[in-house]
Amino acid sequence: MLQSYDERNRDLVININGTLSHRDEAGISPFDSAVQGGDAVWEGLRLYEGRIFKLTEHLDRLRGSALALAFPEIPPHEAITAEIRRTLEANGMRDGVHVRLTLTRGVKYTSGMDPRLNTKGPTLIVLAEFKAPVYDTGGITLATSTMRRPGPDVLDPKIHHCNLLNSILAKIQATAAGADDALMLDPRGFVAETNATHVFLVSGGVVRTGQTHACPEGITRETVLGLCRSLGIPHEVGDLSLTDVYRADELFCTGTMGELAPVVAVDGRAIGPGAAGPMTRRLSESFRELTAREGVRVVD
């Protein structure tokens, strides 16, 4: 699976600290903390008919991650929302858009990892692209990676940070194995997530997902669990092994960029019928109905 280029994004306007620039001219300092050490946090948002789904929850998570990294300054929600709105309006965007928010610690006066070197910050980047959900609705394949998701004793996954090398290395392995994405395990050998999404399986009519010991507190993940509660669908949160995955009736991934995507094979083994199952289709439809009516309006 490789994302395709959308011609509508050729002349994107990017917002960096309130300055709007063409994508070919936008840039940040080589002394910025994101360049120096991946010292930044991020969120992915999706725009539906002028509304951003779960905007407050995403901004809460962004703020929580920045607090955990001891950022001395964090823009308030209202200020970030205003810059998102300016960016969308500058690009004439209303629907079918993915927004990548990045907040860095800011610019250092000399290179080095010490946060005390930062004298200017933070840096807020708003990158909005025309981008439909990126996964094939017919189903994707996964390959289990040897790269493990670290737990909070190494780097707490509750921090939604920009150092994604762990995921990138897993993605490289999955691509080499001919799979769309990588399935990643925690240090104990239980399922954590993929390199980019959370994982759910369906077994005996019960929707199950792993714990968040070694993966982020996913907003789409929590939305799916909420749908299960509201629809009366049996569901569980607990440790899942690869055996649970291999013998599942259905498997699907969740995330803002790809919404809900069925998984049809893992490590060369077909999952269930090797196609999207009835529970996956039901939850996908319920998710679409939810995004069609909820969200914070940011553009008319």
ZADO-1210 file (C-alpha; in nm, 4 decimals, padded with zeros to 6 digits):
<atoms>
<atom x="00.0000" y="00.0000" z="00.0000" code="MET" pos="1"/>
<atom x="00.1464" y="00.3298" z="-00.1116" code="LEU" pos="2"/>
<atom x="-00.0440" y="00.6561" z="-00.0850" code="GLN" pos="3"/>
<atom x="-00.1041" y="00.8250" z="-00.4172" code="SER" pos="4"/>
<atom x="-00.0428" y="01.1886" z="-00.5048" code="TYR" pos="5"/>
<atom x="-00.3460" y="01.4148" z="-00.5251" code="ASP" pos="6"/>
<atom x="-00.3041" y="01.6874" z="-00.7880" code="GLU" pos="7"/>
<atom x="-00.5178" y="01.9218" z="-00.5751" code="ARG" pos="8"/>
<atom x="-00.2278" y="01.9381" z="-00.3294" code="ASN" pos="9"/>
<atom x="00.0195" y="02.0832" z="-00.5807" code="ARG" pos="10"/>
<atom x="-00.0198" y="02.4400" z="-00.4522" code="ASP" pos="11"/>
<atom x="-00.0963" y="02.3781" z="-00.0864" code="LEU" pos="12"/>
<atom x="-00.0653" y="02.6662" z="00.1565" code="VAL" pos="13"/>
<atom x="00.1159" y="02.5652" z="00.4769" code="ILE" pos="14"/>
<atom x="00.0814" y="02.7468" z="00.8093" code="ASN" pos="15"/>
<atom x="00.3935" y="02.7813" z="01.0255" code="ILE" pos="16"/>
<atom x="00.3463" y="02.9949" z="01.3361" code="ASN" pos="17"/>
<atom x="00.0704" y="03.1886" z="01.1643" code="GLY" pos="18"/>
<atom x="00.2637" y="03.2568" z="00.8429" code="THR" pos="19"/>
<atom x="00.0967" y="03.1139" z="00.5332" code="LEU" pos="20"/>
<atom x="00.3332" y="02.9981" z="00.2584" code="SER" pos="21"/>
<atom x="00.3276" y="02.7840" z="-00.0556" code="HIS" pos="22"/>
<atom x="00.4358" y="02.4257" z="00.0154" code="ARG" pos="23"/>
<atom x="00.7560" y="02.4788" z="-00.1879" code="ASP" pos="24"/>
<atom x="00.8524" y="02.7844" z="00.0170" code="GLU" pos="25"/>
<atom x="00.7463" y="02.6861" z="00.3687" code="ALA" pos="26"/>
<atom x="01.0215" y="02.5811" z="00.6053" code="GLY" pos="27"/>
<atom x="01.1417" y="02.5721" z="00.9628" code="ILE" pos="28"/>
<atom x="01.4810" y="02.6515" z="01.1128" code="SER" pos="29"/>
<atom x="01.7528" y="02.3836" z="01.1159" code="PRO" pos="30"/>
<atom x="01.7791" y="02.4763" z="01.4831" code="PHE" pos="31"/>
<atom x="01.4171" y="02.3789" z="01.5477" code="ASP" pos="32"/>
<atom x="01.3738" y="02.1052" z="01.8068" code="SER" pos="33"/>
<atom x="01.1862" y="01.8843" z="01.5610" code="ALA" pos="34"/>
<atom x="01.4928" y="01.8831" z="01.3330" code="VAL" pos="35"/>
<atom x="01.7442" y="01.8562" z="01.6140" code="GLN" pos="36"/>
<atom x="01.5937" y="01.5594" z="01.7953" code="GLY" pos="37"/>
<atom x="01.2326" y="01.4869" z="01.7028" code="GLY" pos="38"/>
<atom x="01.1384" y="01.6940" z="02.0069" code="ASP" pos="39"/>
<atom x="00.7798" y="01.7574" z="01.9003" code="ALA" pos="40"/>
<atom x="00.4270" y="01.6231" z="01.9326" code="VAL" pos="41"/>
<atom x="00.1599" y="01.5801" z="01.6674" code="TRP" pos="42"/>
<atom x="-00.2025" y="01.5033" z="01.5894" code="GLU" pos="43"/>
<atom x="-00.3922" y="01.3922" z="01.2807" code="GLY" pos="44"/>
<atom x="-00.7365" y="01.5431" z="01.2222" code="LEU" pos="45"/>
<atom x="-01.0021" y="01.4772" z="00.9586" code="ARG" pos="46"/>
<atom x="-01.2394" y="01.7332" z="00.8088" code="LEU" pos="47"/>
<atom x="-01.5938" y="01.6248" z="00.7199" code="TYR" pos="48"/>
<atom x="-01.8201" y="01.8822" z="00.5507" code="GLU" pos="49"/>
<atom x="-01.6610" y="02.1731" z="00.7344" code="GLY" pos="50"/>
<atom x="-01.6400" y="01.9931" z="01.0709" code="ARG" pos="51"/>
<atom x="-01.3387" y="01.8362" z="01.2394" code="ILE" pos="52"/>
<atom x="-01.4288" y="01.5118" z="01.4106" code="PHE" pos="53"/>
<atom x="-01.3186" y="01.4864" z="01.7769" code="LYS" pos="54"/>
<atom x="-01.1247" y="01.8142" z="01.7558" code="LEU" pos="55"/>
<atom x="-01.1316" y="01.8799" z="02.1310" code="THR" pos="56"/>
<atom x="-01.0109" y="01.5270" z="02.2090" code="GLU" pos="57"/>
<atom x="-00.7210" y="01.5659" z="01.9645" code="HIS" pos="58"/>
<atom x="-00.6194" y="01.9033" z="02.1052" code="LEU" pos="59"/>
<atom x="-00.6426" y="01.7642" z="02.4594" code="ASP" pos="60"/>
<atom x="-00.4059" y="01.4838" z="02.3608" code="ARG" pos="61"/>
<atom x="-00.1686" y="01.7287" z="02.1927" code="LEU" pos="62"/>
<atom x="-00.1601" y="01.9403" z="02.5068" code="ARG" pos="63"/>
<atom x="-00.1154" y="01.6364" z="02.7310" code="GLY" pos="64"/>
<atom x="00.1805" y="01.5165" z="02.5237" code="SER" pos="65"/>
<atom x="00.3412" y="01.8617" z="02.5317" code="ALA" pos="66"/>
<atom x="00.2937" y="01.8790" z="02.9094" code="LEU" pos="67"/>
<atom x="00.4597" y="01.5403" z="02.9513" code="ALA" pos="68"/>
<atom x="00.7587" y="01.6730" z="02.7547" code="LEU" pos="69"/>
<atom x="00.7681" y="01.9867" z="02.9736" code="ALA" pos="70"/>
<atom x="00.7076" y="02.2348" z="02.6917" code="PHE" pos="71"/>
<atom x="00.7237" y="02.5771" z="02.8615" code="PRO" pos="72"/>
<atom x="00.4624" y="02.7204" z="02.6247" code="GLU" pos="73"/>
<atom x="00.1585" y="02.5483" z="02.4768" code="ILE" pos="74"/>
<atom x="-00.0886" y="02.7425" z="02.2616" code="PRO" pos="75"/>
<atom x="-00.4473" y="02.7315" z="02.3889" code="PRO" pos="76"/>
<atom x="-00.7047" y="02.5301" z="02.1981" code="HIS" pos="77"/>
<atom x="-00.8685" y="02.8460" z="02.0647" code="GLU" pos="78"/>
<atom x="-00.5444" y="02.9725" z="01.9112" code="ALA" pos="79"/>
<atom x="-00.4681" y="02.6394" z="01.7419" code="ILE" pos="80"/>
<atom x="-00.8249" y="02.6133" z="01.6121" code="THR" pos="81"/>
<atom x="-00.7987" y="02.9628" z="01.4666" code="ALA" pos="82"/>
<atom x="-00.4827" y="02.8682" z="01.2750" code="GLU" pos="83"/>
<atom x="-00.6467" y="02.5491" z="01.1482" code="ILE" pos="84"/>
<atom x="-00.9388" y="02.7580" z="01.0229" code="ARG" pos="85"/>
<atom x="-00.7071" y="03.0077" z="00.8496" code="ARG" pos="86"/>
<atom x="-00.5211" y="02.7233" z="00.6787" code="THR" pos="87"/>
<atom x="-00.8351" y="02.5503" z="00.5557" code="LEU" pos="88"/>
<atom x="-00.9811" y="02.8760" z="00.4266" code="GLU" pos="89"/>
<atom x="-00.6561" y="02.9632" z="00.2475" code="ALA" pos="90"/>
<atom x="-00.6712" y="02.6281" z="00.0678" code="ASN" pos="91"/>
<atom x="-01.0451" y="02.6390" z="-00.0032" code="GLY" pos="92"/>
<atom x="-01.0972" y="02.3159" z="00.1896" code="MET" pos="93"/>
<atom x="-01.4230" y="02.1827" z="00.3278" code="ARG" pos="94"/>
<atom x="-01.4319" y="01.8022" z="00.3001" code="ASP" pos="95"/>
<atom x="-01.2091" y="01.5029" z="00.2344" code="GLY" pos="96"/>
<atom x="-00.9162" y="01.6652" z="00.4132" code="VAL" pos="97"/>
<atom x="-00.6558" y="01.5347" z="00.6571" code="HIS" pos="98"/>
<atom x="-00.4817" y="01.7863" z="00.8828" code="VAL" pos="99"/>
<atom x="-00.1434" y="01.7154" z="01.0380" code="ARG" pos="100"/>
<atom x="-00.0725" y="01.9315" z="01.3434" code="LEU" pos="101"/>
<atom x="00.2846" y="01.9477" z="01.4695" code="THR" pos="102"/>
<atom x="00.3926" y="02.1367" z="01.7805" code="LEU" pos="103"/>
<atom x="00.7674" y="02.1530" z="01.8444" code="THR" pos="104"/>
<atom x="00.9521" y="02.2838" z="02.1470" code="ARG" pos="105"/>
<atom x="01.0803" y="02.5642" z="01.9266" code="GLY" pos="106"/>
<atom x="01.4124" y="02.7009" z="01.8049" code="VAL" pos="107"/>
<atom x="01.7490" y="02.6584" z="01.9831" code="LYS" pos="108"/>
<atom x="02.0293" y="02.9157" z="01.9847" code="TYR" pos="109"/>
<atom x="02.2805" y="02.6367" z="01.9170" code="THR" pos="110"/>
<atom x="02.2505" y="02.2703" z="01.8277" code="SER" pos="111"/>
<atom x="02.2095" y="02.0204" z="02.1112" code="GLY" pos="112"/>
<atom x="01.9448" y="01.8200" z="02.2907" code="MET" pos="113"/>
<atom x="01.9253" y="02.0267" z="02.6116" code="ASP" pos="114"/>
<atom x="01.5838" y="02.2005" z="02.6274" code="PRO" pos="115"/>
<atom x="01.7520" y="02.4916" z="02.8028" code="ARG" pos="116"/>
<atom x="01.9015" y="02.5810" z="02.4627" code="LEU" pos="117"/>
<atom x="01.5537" y="02.6744" z="02.3439" code="ASN" pos="118"/>
<atom x="01.4975" y="03.0477" z="02.3512" code="THR" pos="119"/>
<atom x="01.2157" y="03.0759" z="02.0975" code="LYS" pos="120"/>
<atom x="00.9084" y="02.8607" z="02.0784" code="GLY" pos="121"/>
<atom x="00.6981" y="02.6730" z="02.0355" code="PRO" pos="122"/>
<atom x="00.6634" y="02.6132" z="01.6606" code="THR" pos="123"/>
<atom x="00.3134" y="02.5274" z="01.5378" code="LEU" pos="124"/>
<atom x="00.2795" y="02.3693" z="01.1926" code="ILE" pos="125"/>
<atom x="-00.0599" y="02.3181" z="01.0303" code="VAL" pos="126"/>
<atom x="-00.0423" y="02.0981" z="00.7207" code="LEU" pos="127"/>
<atom x="-00.3775" y="02.0308" z="00.5544" code="ALA" pos="128"/>
<atom x="-00.4044" y="01.8012" z="00.2516" code="GLU" pos="129"/>
<atom x="-00.6829" y="01.6744" z="00.0339" code="PHE" pos="130"/>
<atom x="-00.6664" y="01.3108" z="00.1368" code="LYS" pos="131"/>
<atom x="-00.9314" y="01.0411" z="00.1444" code="ALA" pos="132"/>
<atom x="-00.8932" y="00.7518" z="00.3933" code="PRO" pos="133"/>
<atom x="-00.5711" y="00.5879" z="00.2858" code="VAL" pos="134"/>
<atom x="-00.6493" y="00.2167" z="00.3236" code="TYR" pos="135"/>
<atom x="-00.8119" y="-00.0119" z="00.0682" code="ASP" pos="136"/>
<atom x="-01.1667" y="-00.0804" z="00.1859" code="THR" pos="137"/>
<atom x="-01.1368" y="-00.4223" z="00.0259" code="GLY" pos="138"/>
<atom x="-00.8825" y="-00.5153" z="00.2895" code="GLY" pos="139"/>
<atom x="-00.5151" y="-00.4851" z="00.3774" code="ILE" pos="140"/>
<atom x="-00.2460" y="-00.7321" z="00.4806" code="THR" pos="141"/>
<atom x="-00.0128" y="-00.7246" z="00.7798" code="LEU" pos="142"/>
<atom x="00.3217" y="-00.8851" z="00.8600" code="ALA" pos="143"/>
<atom x="00.4444" y="-00.9199" z="01.2171" code="THR" pos="144"/>
<atom x="00.7527" y="-00.7069" z="01.2754" code="SER" pos="145"/>
<atom x="01.0505" y="-00.7916" z="01.4931" code="THR" pos="146"/>
<atom x="01.0447" y="-00.4300" z="01.6103" code="MET" pos="147"/>
<atom x="00.8657" y="-00.4102" z="01.9458" code="ARG" pos="148"/>
<atom x="00.6514" y="-00.1256" z="02.0733" code="ARG" pos="149"/>
<atom x="00.8167" y="00.0072" z="02.3907" code="PRO" pos="150"/>
<atom x="00.6270" y="00.0374" z="02.7152" code="GLY" pos="151"/>
<atom x="00.6261" y="00.3303" z="02.9582" code="PRO" pos="152"/>
<atom x="00.9540" y="00.2111" z="03.1130" code="ASP" pos="153"/>
<atom x="01.1255" y="00.3062" z="02.7840" code="VAL" pos="154"/>
<atom x="00.9078" y="00.5778" z="02.6297" code="LEU" pos="155"/>
<atom x="00.5498" y="00.6198" z="02.7434" code="ASP" pos="156"/>
<atom x="00.3164" y="00.5728" z="02.4434" code="PRO" pos="157"/>
<atom x="00.0779" y="00.8258" z="02.5986" code="LYS" pos="158"/>
<atom x="00.3199" y="01.0855" z="02.4613" code="ILE" pos="159"/>
<atom x="00.2161" y="01.1314" z="02.0986" code="HIS" pos="160"/>
<atom x="00.5675" y="01.2309" z="01.9930" code="HIS" pos="161"/>
<atom x="00.7273" y="01.2837" z="01.6533" code="CYS" pos="162"/>
<atom x="01.0105" y="01.0343" z="01.6904" code="ASN" pos="163"/>
<atom x="00.8619" y="00.7634" z="01.4677" code="LEU" pos="164"/>
<atom x="01.1728" y="00.5578" z="01.3866" code="LEU" pos="165"/>
<atom x="01.0331" y="00.2540" z="01.5656" code="ASN" pos="166"/>
<atom x="00.7296" y="00.2609" z="01.3353" code="SER" pos="167"/>
<atom x="00.9346" y="00.3403" z="01.0261" code="ILE" pos="168"/>
<atom x="01.1640" y="00.0419" z="01.0816" code="LEU" pos="169"/>
<atom x="00.8591" y="-00.1808" z="01.1262" code="ALA" pos="170"/>
<atom x="00.7070" y="-00.0398" z="00.8066" code="LYS" pos="171"/>
<atom x="01.0285" y="-00.1175" z="00.6172" code="ILE" pos="172"/>
<atom x="01.0069" y="-00.4788" z="00.7336" code="GLN" pos="173"/>
<atom x="00.6408" y="-00.5068" z="00.6323" code="ALA" pos="174"/>
<atom x="00.7101" y="-00.3657" z="00.2868" code="THR" pos="175"/>
<atom x="00.9990" y="-00.6088" z="00.2378" code="ALA" pos="176"/>
<atom x="00.7625" y="-00.8914" z="00.3365" code="ALA" pos="177"/>
<atom x="00.5089" y="-00.7804" z="00.0760" code="GLY" pos="178"/>
<atom x="00.2520" y="-00.6639" z="00.3324" code="ALA" pos="179"/>
<atom x="00.0701" y="-00.3313" z="00.3545" code="ASP" pos="180"/>
<atom x="00.1603" y="-00.2571" z="00.7174" code="ASP" pos="181"/>
<atom x="00.3399" y="-00.4075" z="01.0151" code="ALA" pos="182"/>
<atom x="00.1800" y="-00.5727" z="01.3160" code="LEU" pos="183"/>
<atom x="00.3814" y="-00.4772" z="01.6233" code="MET" pos="184"/>
<atom x="00.3982" y="-00.6565" z="01.9580" code="LEU" pos="185"/>
<atom x="00.4707" y="-00.5196" z="02.3040" code="ASP" pos="186"/>
<atom x="00.7780" y="-00.6282" z="02.5058" code="PRO" pos="187"/>
<atom x="00.5777" y="-00.9236" z="02.6475" code="ARG" pos="188"/>
<atom x="00.4821" y="-01.0534" z="02.3053" code="GLY" pos="189"/>
<atom x="00.1202" y="-00.9360" z="02.3035" code="PHE" pos="190"/>
<atom x="-00.0320" y="-00.7302" z="02.0204" code="VAL" pos="191"/>
<atom x="00.0289" y="-00.3560" z="02.0588" code="ALA" pos="192"/>
<atom x="-00.0798" y="-00.1995" z="01.7283" code="GLU" pos="193"/>
<atom x="00.0366" y="-00.1677" z="01.3698" code="THR" pos="194"/>
<atom x="00.3021" y="00.0811" z="01.2690" code="ASN" pos="195"/>
<atom x="00.0232" y="00.3386" z="01.2200" code="ALA" pos="196"/>
<atom x="-00.3095" y="00.2135" z="01.3576" code="THR" pos="197"/>
<atom x="-00.4823" y="00.0323" z="01.6419" code="HIS" pos="198"/>
<atom x="-00.5981" y="-00.3257" z="01.5994" code="VAL" pos="199"/>
<atom x="-00.9338" y="-00.4896" z="01.6730" code="PHE" pos="200"/>
<atom x="-01.0359" y="-00.8489" z="01.6243" code="LEU" pos="201"/>
<atom x="-01.3748" y="-01.0177" z="01.6306" code="VAL" pos="202"/>
<atom x="-01.4116" y="-01.3637" z="01.7780" code="SER" pos="203"/>
<atom x="-01.7412" y="-01.5371" z="01.8526" code="GLY" pos="204"/>
<atom x="-01.9324" y="-01.2107" z="01.8103" code="GLY" pos="205"/>
<atom x="-01.7113" y="-01.0266" z="02.0626" code="VAL" pos="206"/>
<atom x="-01.5064" y="-00.7241" z="01.9523" code="VAL" pos="207"/>
<atom x="-01.1670" y="-00.7297" z="02.1228" code="ARG" pos="208"/>
<atom x="-00.8719" y="-00.4930" z="02.1316" code="THR" pos="209"/>
<atom x="-00.5445" y="-00.4793" z="02.3193" code="GLY" pos="210"/>
<atom x="-00.4485" y="-00.2657" z="02.6142" code="GLN" pos="211"/>
<atom x="-00.2628" y="00.0649" z="02.5804" code="THR" pos="212"/>
<atom x="00.0514" y="-00.0397" z="02.7694" code="HIS" pos="213"/>
<atom x="00.2567" y="-00.0059" z="02.4507" code="ALA" pos="214"/>
<atom x="00.0433" y="00.1984" z="02.2122" code="CYS" pos="215"/>
<atom x="-00.1138" y="00.5455" z="02.2113" code="PRO" pos="216"/>
<atom x="-00.4544" y="00.6179" z="02.3587" code="GLU" pos="217"/>
<atom x="-00.6242" y="00.6143" z="02.0203" code="GLY" pos="218"/>
<atom x="-00.9140" y="00.8512" z="01.9614" code="ILE" pos="219"/>
<atom x="-01.0640" y="00.6426" z="01.6819" code="THR" pos="220"/>
<atom x="-01.0039" y="00.3357" z="01.8996" code="ARG" pos="221"/>
<atom x="-01.2065" y="00.4913" z="02.1802" code="GLU" pos="222"/>
<atom x="-01.4744" y="00.5962" z="01.9328" code="THR" pos="223"/>
<atom x="-01.5135" y="00.2357" z="01.8162" code="VAL" pos="224"/>
<atom x="-01.5381" y="00.1136" z="02.1750" code="LEU" pos="225"/>
<atom x="-01.8042" y="00.3805" z="02.2322" code="GLY" pos="226"/>
<atom x="-01.9960" y="00.2564" z="01.9285" code="LEU" pos="227"/>
<atom x="-01.9842" y="-00.0949" z="02.0697" code="CYS" pos="228"/>
<atom x="-02.1321" y="00.0320" z="02.3960" code="ARG" pos="229"/>
<atom x="-02.4072" y="00.2303" z="02.2272" code="SER" pos="230"/>
<atom x="-02.4971" y="-00.0522" z="01.9875" code="LEU" pos="231"/>
<atom x="-02.4914" y="-00.3212" z="02.2549" code="GLY" pos="232"/>
<atom x="-02.2058" y="-00.5094" z="02.0879" code="ILE" pos="233"/>
<atom x="-02.0081" y="-00.7317" z="02.3283" code="PRO" pos="234"/>
<atom x="-01.6526" y="-00.6038" z="02.3566" code="HIS" pos="235"/>
<atom x="-01.3390" y="-00.6591" z="02.5630" code="GLU" pos="236"/>
<atom x="-01.0074" y="-00.4845" z="02.6255" code="VAL" pos="237"/>
<atom x="-00.7227" y="-00.7160" z="02.7212" code="GLY" pos="238"/>
<atom x="-00.4038" y="-00.8877" z="02.6113" code="ASP" pos="239"/>
<atom x="-00.4178" y="-01.0417" z="02.2644" code="LEU" pos="240"/>
<atom x="-00.1606" y="-01.2881" z="02.1339" code="SER" pos="241"/>
<atom x="-00.0738" y="-01.3725" z="01.7750" code="LEU" pos="242"/>
<atom x="-00.2738" y="-01.6922" z="01.8180" code="THR" pos="243"/>
<atom x="-00.5808" y="-01.4802" z="01.8931" code="ASP" pos="244"/>
<atom x="-00.5124" y="-01.2877" z="01.5723" code="VAL" pos="245"/>
<atom x="-00.4595" y="-01.5934" z="01.3527" code="TYR" pos="246"/>
<atom x="-00.7816" y="-01.7626" z="01.4632" code="ARG" pos="247"/>
<atom x="-00.9995" y="-01.4487" z="01.4658" code="ALA" pos="248"/>
<atom x="-01.3217" y="-01.4342" z="01.2653" code="ASP" pos="249"/>
<atom x="-01.2445" y="-01.0759" z="01.1613" code="GLU" pos="250"/>
<atom x="-00.9667" y="-00.8219" z="01.2047" code="LEU" pos="251"/>
<atom x="-00.9652" y="-00.4490" z="01.1409" code="PHE" pos="252"/>
<atom x="-00.7503" y="-00.1422" z="01.2050" code="CYS" pos="253"/>
<atom x="-00.8546" y="00.2023" z="01.3232" code="THR" pos="254"/>
<atom x="-00.7061" y="00.5490" z="01.2895" code="GLY" pos="255"/>
<atom x="-00.7870" y="00.9033" z="01.1858" code="THR" pos="256"/>
<atom x="-00.6034" y="00.8812" z="00.8542" code="MET" pos="257"/>
<atom x="-00.7616" y="00.5518" z="00.7498" code="GLY" pos="258"/>
<atom x="-01.0810" y="00.5333" z="00.9603" code="GLU" pos="259"/>
<atom x="-01.1758" y="00.1608" z="00.9837" code="LEU" pos="260"/>
<atom x="-00.9949" y="-00.0773" z="00.7503" code="ALA" pos="261"/>
<atom x="-01.0491" y="-00.4541" z="00.7282" code="PRO" pos="262"/>
<atom x="-00.7433" y="-00.6796" z="00.7542" code="VAL" pos="263"/>
<atom x="-00.7705" y="-00.9862" z="00.5314" code="VAL" pos="264"/>
<atom x="-00.4391" y="-01.1601" z="00.6051" code="ALA" pos="265"/>
<atom x="-00.1607" y="-01.1604" z="00.8646" code="VAL" pos="266"/>
<atom x="00.1750" y="-01.3276" z="00.8033" code="ASP" pos="267"/>
<atom x="00.0347" y="-01.4907" z="00.4925" code="GLY" pos="268"/>
<atom x="-00.2617" y="-01.6416" z="00.6784" code="ARG" pos="269"/>
<atom x="-00.6143" y="-01.5495" z="00.5729" code="ALA" pos="270"/>
<atom x="-00.8243" y="-01.3994" z="00.8514" code="ILE" pos="271"/>
<atom x="-01.1758" y="-01.5436" z="00.8534" code="GLY" pos="272"/>
<atom x="-01.3075" y="-01.5438" z="00.4964" code="PRO" pos="273"/>
<atom x="-01.0227" y="-01.3206" z="00.3764" code="GLY" pos="274"/>
<atom x="-01.2593" y="-01.0261" z="00.3300" code="ALA" pos="275"/>
<atom x="-01.4330" y="-00.7608" z="00.5399" code="ALA" pos="276"/>
<atom x="-01.6651" y="-00.9355" z="00.7836" code="GLY" pos="277"/>
<atom x="-02.0145" y="-00.8363" z="00.8975" code="PRO" pos="278"/>
<atom x="-01.9020" y="-00.6778" z="01.2247" code="MET" pos="279"/>
<atom x="-01.6370" y="-00.4717" z="01.0498" code="THR" pos="280"/>
<atom x="-01.8923" y="-00.3521" z="00.7954" code="ARG" pos="281"/>
<atom x="-02.1444" y="-00.2695" z="01.0683" code="ARG" pos="282"/>
<atom x="-01.8993" y="-00.0671" z="01.2730" code="LEU" pos="283"/>
<atom x="-01.7635" y="00.1055" z="00.9621" code="SER" pos="284"/>
<atom x="-02.1125" y="00.2171" z="00.8641" code="GLU" pos="285"/>
<atom x="-02.1869" y="00.3356" z="01.2189" code="SER" pos="286"/>
<atom x="-01.8584" y="00.5293" z="01.2188" code="PHE" pos="287"/>
<atom x="-01.9510" y="00.6988" z="00.8893" code="ARG" pos="288"/>
<atom x="-02.2898" y="00.7953" z="01.0314" code="GLU" pos="289"/>
<atom x="-02.1201" y="00.9407" z="01.3390" code="LEU" pos="290"/>
<atom x="-01.8718" y="01.1512" z="01.1428" code="THR" pos="291"/>
<atom x="-02.1554" y="01.2768" z="00.9221" code="ALA" pos="292"/>
<atom x="-02.3334" y="01.4392" z="01.2148" code="ARG" pos="293"/>
<atom x="-02.0705" y="01.5202" z="01.4794" code="GLU" pos="294"/>
<atom x="-01.7678" y="01.7454" z="01.4951" code="GLY" pos="295"/>
<atom x="-01.6567" y="02.1029" z="01.5590" code="VAL" pos="296"/>
<atom x="-01.7400" y="02.3386" z="01.2726" code="ARG" pos="297"/>
<atom x="-01.4310" y="02.5235" z="01.1551" code="VAL" pos="298"/>
<atom x="-01.5277" y="02.6329" z="00.8020" code="VAL" pos="299"/>
<atom x="-01.8638" y="02.7023" z="00.6355" code="ASP" pos="300"/>
</atoms>
